Amino acid sequence: MLRISDDMTVADLRRLEKANPQIPQTIHRWTAANYDQFVETLYTEIDTIVKDLEDDANLSQHYTENNYNSDICRQLKRLGYEAVHDKNQRGHADITVNFARYSWIGEGKKVQSVNNSHLIDGYGQLIDRYVTGKANANHAGLLVYILGKDAMHVMSSWRTHLIEKDLSDNGYAANIAPCSENPDHVFWSECTRHTSSGSTLKIRHIGLSLHWNP
């Protein structure tokens, strides 16, 4: 059990949260000094939600994309974010998160196996439609709900597709790099010529391992 004493400072509470990423990151969220700190905290909390969904995969086999997306929104709202499913954000974005002056957009896609064409649609919606790309709104996420076997292979195939596409379409998905906390299922890319703003959009690709064989 976590113990919090009356004389703990904000810095103490931040250290406590950082050491226990599975607990709500309330202090980090409220004391975020810039957009990058907000995004870092948001991803810490999304990672916890992802783990919960993976642990309960047997209960969600009937879920649609909308079910997964709305479930994530509900959990983020409980944590104190303004999180909306299917909000009009230059179109119907799956997950829109706002906190103070910061904004983040997520697009969720459900796949049974390797399905790069379906993921291309989601990625295109992020870089060509929903995300403004302006300051305090230039991060986004592609959540891949993988119901089939071998989630690592699904994400590896998607990563390879982006690398090859960027060779012929420079800036489409540059600077691809694995996420240090979960390199087999999560990676980063950058759209360095965002359609609307012309600036760089950073995208986190998050694979959820949801296969369940009773």
Protein Blocks (a to p, Z undefined) as FASTA:
>chain_A
ZZddfkbcfklmmmmmmmmmmbcckkmmmmocbfklmmmmmmmmmmmmmmmmmmmmmmmm
mpcfklmmmmmmmmmmmnopacdehiaehiacfbacdehjbccdddddddfbdcfklmmm
mmmmmmmmmpnoighiacccdddddfbghkllmmmmmmmmmmmmmmmmghklghiacdfk
lmmlgccdddfbbfklopacddddddddfbdcZZ
